[in-house]
Amino acid sequence: MALLHDSELVVVFREAAAHVADDGRIALVRSTDGGRTFSAPVTIFDTKYDDNGPAITRLSDGRLALQFMVLQPGGVHYRAYVSFS
């Protein structure tokens, strides 16, 4: 979860049918009322593999950094990714 400069909350999470599943994707929701309500989820990253382990933070310069992993076929190897806004 990241708190933006305008007090908006941004939360990232994994959506999938199971704990380990090829349909895992990274989604984001926003709240402008301190977390009482949230927007509908928006998919922000979706590969053909299991995308998981998302985390988001606001950097000192105001940009957002998103970190997540992709579980490669066979369920053994992960690749880590970082994306900046």
C-alpha positions in Angstrom: 0.0 0.0 0.0 1.2 3.5 -0.8 0.0 6.8 0.5 0.2 9.5 -2.3 0.9 13.2 -1.7 -2.8 14.0 -2.1 -3.8 11.4 0.7 -5.0 8.9 -1.9 -4.2 5.3 -1.0 -3.0 2.9 -3.7 -3.1 -0.9 -2.9 -1.7 -3.7 -5.2 -2.5 -7.3 -4.8 -2.6 -10.6 -6.6 -5.8 -12.0 -8.1 -6.0 -15.7 -9.1 -8.1 -18.8 -8.9 -5.7 -20.6 -6.5 -2.6 -20.0 -4.4 -0.3 -21.1 -7.3 -2.1 -20.8 -10.7 -1.2 -19.6 -14.2 -4.0 -17.1 -14.0 -2.3 -15.0 -11.3 -2.2 -11.3 -12.2 -1.4 -8.0 -10.4 -4.2 -5.6 -9.7 -4.6 -2.2 -8.2 -7.3 -0.3 -6.3 -7.5 3.3 -5.1 -9.1 5.0 -2.1 -9.8 8.7 -1.8 -11.6 8.4 1.6 -8.9 7.0 3.9 -9.6 3.4 3.0 -13.3 3.3 3.8 -14.1 2.5 0.1 -12.0 1.4 -2.9 -12.3 1.6 -6.6 -12.9 -1.4 -8.7 -9.8 -3.5 -9.3 -7.7 -2.7 -12.4 -5.3 -5.3 -13.8 -1.9 -3.6 -14.1 0.3 -6.7 -15.0 -0.8 -10.0 -16.5 1.5 -12.5 -18.1 0.7 -16.0 -19.2 2.4 -17.2 -16.0 1.7 -16.8 -12.3 2.3 -13.1 -11.4 2.5 -12.7 -7.7 4.1 -11.1 -4.6 3.3 -7.5 -5.4 4.5 -4.6 -3.3 4.3 -0.8 -4.0 5.9 2.2 -2.4 6.1 5.9 -3.0 9.7 7.1 -3.5 11.0 10.4 -2.1 10.6 12.0 -5.5 6.9 11.1 -5.6 7.2 8.3 -8.1 5.7 4.9 -7.4 7.8 1.7 -7.4 6.1 -1.6 -8.0 7.9 -4.9 -7.3 6.4 -8.3 -8.2 7.5 -11.8 -9.2 6.5 -14.1 -12.1 6.6 -17.9 -11.4 8.0 -19.6 -14.5 6.6 -22.9 -15.9 7.2 -25.9 -13.7 6.6 -23.9 -10.5 10.3 -23.7 -9.4 11.8 -20.5 -10.8 10.8 -17.0 -10.1 11.8 -13.8 -11.9 11.6 -10.5 -10.0 10.5 -7.3 -11.7 10.4 -3.7 -10.7 8.5 -0.9 -12.5 8.4 2.8 -11.8 5.7 5.3 -12.5 
